[in-house]
Amino acid sequence: MSDYNKHKQRTAVRNLREYIKEVTENEKIETEILEVGDGLAISKIK
């Protein structure tokens, strides 16, 4: 894997972790995370 691809993967992982943290900790957002394939998150604003 090239350095560019490693950086791109780290960036994607960091962004995904930030997204999951936001949708699970924000009380104004209701989210269900399903373990289907690579994963699926369904969110709605309360």
C-alpha positions as a Markdown table, in Angstrom:
| # | Residue | x | y | z |
|---|---|---|---|---|
| 1 | Met | 0.0 | 0.0 | 0.0 |
| 2 | Ser | 1.4 | 3.4 | -0.9 |
| 3 | Asp | 1.9 | 6.2 | 1.6 |
| 4 | Tyr | -0.9 | 8.1 | -0.1 |
| 5 | Asn | -3.4 | 5.2 | 0.4 |
| 6 | Lys | -2.3 | 4.7 | 4.0 |
| 7 | His | -2.9 | 8.4 | 4.7 |
| 8 | Lys | -6.3 | 8.2 | 2.9 |
| 9 | Gln | -7.3 | 5.2 | 4.9 |
| 10 | Arg | -6.3 | 6.9 | 8.2 |
| 11 | Thr | -8.3 | 10.0 | 7.3 |
| 12 | Ala | -11.3 | 7.9 | 6.5 |
| 13 | Val | -11.1 | 6.0 | 9.8 |
| 14 | Arg | -10.7 | 9.2 | 11.7 |
| 15 | Asn | -13.7 | 10.8 | 10.0 |
| 16 | Leu | -15.8 | 7.7 | 10.6 |
| 17 | Arg | -14.9 | 7.7 | 14.3 |
| 18 | Glu | -15.8 | 11.4 | 14.6 |
| 19 | Tyr | -19.2 | 10.7 | 12.8 |
| 20 | Ile | -20.0 | 7.7 | 15.1 |
| 21 | Lys | -19.1 | 9.8 | 18.2 |
| 22 | Glu | -21.3 | 12.7 | 17.1 |
| 23 | Val | -24.4 | 10.5 | 16.2 |
| 24 | Thr | -24.2 | 8.4 | 19.4 |
| 25 | Glu | -23.5 | 11.3 | 21.9 |
| 26 | Asn | -25.7 | 14.0 | 20.4 |
| 27 | Glu | -29.1 | 13.8 | 22.3 |
| 28 | Lys | -30.8 | 15.6 | 19.4 |
| 29 | Ile | -30.0 | 12.8 | 17.0 |
| 30 | Glu | -31.5 | 9.3 | 17.2 |
| 31 | Thr | -29.3 | 6.7 | 15.4 |
| 32 | Glu | -29.3 | 3.0 | 14.8 |
| 33 | Ile | -26.1 | 1.4 | 13.6 |
| 34 | Leu | -26.6 | -1.9 | 11.8 |
| 35 | Glu | -23.9 | -4.5 | 11.2 |
| 36 | Val | -24.8 | -5.1 | 7.6 |
| 37 | Gly | -21.9 | -5.5 | 5.1 |
| 38 | Asp | -19.5 | -2.6 | 5.9 |
| 39 | Gly | -22.1 | -1.1 | 8.3 |
| 40 | Leu | -25.2 | 1.1 | 8.0 |
| 41 | Ala | -26.2 | 4.0 | 10.1 |
| 42 | Ile | -29.7 | 5.4 | 10.1 |
| 43 | Ser | -30.2 | 8.7 | 11.9 |
| 44 | Lys | -33.1 | 11.1 | 12.5 |
| 45 | Ile | -33.3 | 14.4 | 14.3 |
| 46 | Lys | -35.6 | 14.2 | 17.3 |
